[in-house]
Amino acid sequence: MIALASDHVGLTLKKVIMELLEEKGLEYRDFGAYTTQRCDYPVFGSAAARAVASGECDRGIVICGTGVGISLSANKIHGIRCVVCSEPYSARLSRLHNNTNMLAMGSRVVGEDLARMITEIWLETPYEGGRHQRRVEQLAILEEKQILE
């Protein structure tokens, strides 16, 4: 299951991603926002991130104007590795090398077709593991201890 969230600015693009997930037969849960009324991205980004961190959802996709603010809020949740992507190459490598579990995009930065492409690549790319696992483990240590010893 994919956790989805956006603020008011990202709502239209989130609906495009919902359509893509439905086309692919992937289940999702929408954590808001549900209207274009001005709202705060940390509320929705953190809700989706908590669902991913708890295991309720496998991965998450969050959207705001630039992708930056909502990714920052998601990354404040323990266990989340959220990447902001505005092109497919970073989406692919973030999965291969960093085992990202959340994707953030900016509705004012990427168009619908590009967002679909980024999302498809991010969803379809597996984590490579191997030499990258040590670094992913170091990220978890930093999250816990704030320092690598």
Residue pairs with C-beta under 8 A, 6 or more apart in sequence:
1 27
1 28
1 29
1 56
1 57
1 58
2 21
2 26
2 27
2 28
2 29
2 57
2 58
2 59
2 60
2 61
2 123
3 28
3 29
3 31
3 48
3 49
3 51
3 52
3 56
3 57
3 59
3 60
3 61
3 102
4 14
4 17
4 18
4 21
4 28
4 29
4 30
4 31
4 48
4 60
4 61
4 62
5 14
5 30
5 31
5 32
5 33
5 44
5 45
5 47
5 48
5 60
5 61
5 62
5 63
5 70
6 13
6 14
6 32
6 33
6 41
6 44
6 62
6 63
6 64
6 70
6 107
7 33
7 39
7 40
7 41
7 44
7 63
7 64
7 65
7 69
7 70
8 33
8 35
8 36
8 37
8 38
8 39
9 64
9 65
9 107
9 108
10 33
10 41
10 62
10 63
10 64
10 65
10 70
10 105
10 106
10 107
11 33
11 34
11 35
11 36
12 107
13 63
13 105
13 107
13 110
13 112
13 115
14 30
14 61
14 63
16 112
16 115
16 116
17 61
17 63
17 115
17 116
17 119
18 28
18 30
20 116
20 119
20 120
21 27
21 28
24 120
24 123
26 123
29 51
29 56
29 57
31 44
31 47
31 48
31 51
32 39
32 43
32 44
32 47
33 39
33 44
41 64
41 69
41 70
41 73
42 69
42 70
42 73
44 62
44 70
45 62
45 64
45 69
45 70
45 71
45 72
45 73
45 74
45 104
46 73
46 74
46 76
46 77
48 57
48 60
48 61
48 62
48 74
48 102
49 60
49 62
49 73
49 74
49 75
49 76
49 77
49 80
49 82
49 102
50 77
51 57
51 60
52 58
52 59
52 60
52 77
52 79
52 80
52 101
52 102
53 77
53 78
53 79
53 80
58 101
59 101
59 102
59 103
59 123
60 74
60 80
60 82
60 101
60 102
60 103
61 102
61 103
61 104
61 105
61 119
62 70
62 71
62 74
62 82
62 102
62 103
62 104
62 105
63 70
63 104
63 105
63 106
63 107
64 70
64 104
64 106
64 107
65 106
65 107
65 108
65 109
66 84
66 106
66 108
66 109
67 84
67 85
67 86
67 104
67 105
67 106
67 109
68 84
68 104
68 106
70 104
71 82
71 83
71 84
71 102
71 104
74 80
74 82
74 102
74 104
75 81
75 82
78 143
79 101
79 140
79 143
80 101
80 102
81 98
81 99
81 100
81 101
81 102
81 136
81 139
82 100
82 101
82 102
82 103
82 104
83 90
83 91
83 94
83 98
83 100
83 102
83 103
83 104
84 104
84 105
84 106
85 91
85 94
85 103
85 104
85 105
85 118
85 122
86 105
86 106
86 109
86 110
86 114
86 118
87 114
87 118
88 117
88 118
88 121
91 103
91 118
91 119
91 121
91 122
91 125
92 121
92 122
92 125
94 100
94 103
94 122
95 122
95 125
95 126
95 127
96 125
96 126
96 127
96 128
96 132
97 128
97 132
97 135
98 132
98 135
98 136
98 139
99 127
99 129
99 132
99 136
100 122
103 118
103 119
103 122
105 115
105 118
105 119
107 115
110 118
138 148
141 148
142 148
